[in-house]
Amino acid sequence: MLVSKLSDQELSLRVGGIWTIAIALAHLAFWDQRVMYVLNKTREEAKLVNSNIDVRVYDIPLPLWTAIPTLDASRLVIETAQALDK
């Protein structure tokens, strides 16, 4: 998997504004975790459960995503994607 091969330095590369590759990966993990939440709740309640999140929520967790060490962000996105695939 490409993400697991990226170095700390590569994960720290800026992709726009304060966003780095690592922050973008943490962002992806957040949205994948939202999907898992919706799927799990839907299964538990035996009906479609929607978790409406305004897209403007991107900026709220940004300081948290920034604080995640780059290699941990890459691990988080991989683990989340694998869990979602299951």
Secondary structure as the mmCIF struct_conf table of DSSP 4:
data_model
#
loop_
_struct_conf.conf_type_id
_struct_conf.id
_struct_conf.beg_label_comp_id
_struct_conf.beg_label_asym_id
_struct_conf.beg_label_seq_id
_struct_conf.end_label_comp_id
_struct_conf.end_label_asym_id
_struct_conf.end_label_seq_id
HELX_RH_AL_P HELX_RH_AL_P1 LEU A 2 LYS A 5
HELX_RH_AL_P HELX_RH_AL_P2 ASP A 8 LEU A 11
TURN_TY1_P TURN_TY1_P1 SER A 12 SER A 12
STRN STRN1 ARG A 14 GLY A 16
TURN_TY1_P TURN_TY1_P2 GLY A 17 ILE A 18
STRN STRN2 TRP A 19 THR A 20
HELX_RH_AL_P HELX_RH_AL_P3 ILE A 21 GLU A 45
TURN_TY1_P TURN_TY1_P3 ALA A 46 ALA A 46
BEND BEND1 LYS A 47 LYS A 47
HELX_RH_3T_P HELX_RH_3T_P1 VAL A 55 ASP A 59
BEND BEND2 ILE A 60 PRO A 61
HELX_RH_AL_P HELX_RH_AL_P4 LEU A 62 ALA A 67
BEND BEND3 ILE A 68 ILE A 68
HELX_RH_AL_P HELX_RH_AL_P5 THR A 70 ASP A 85
#
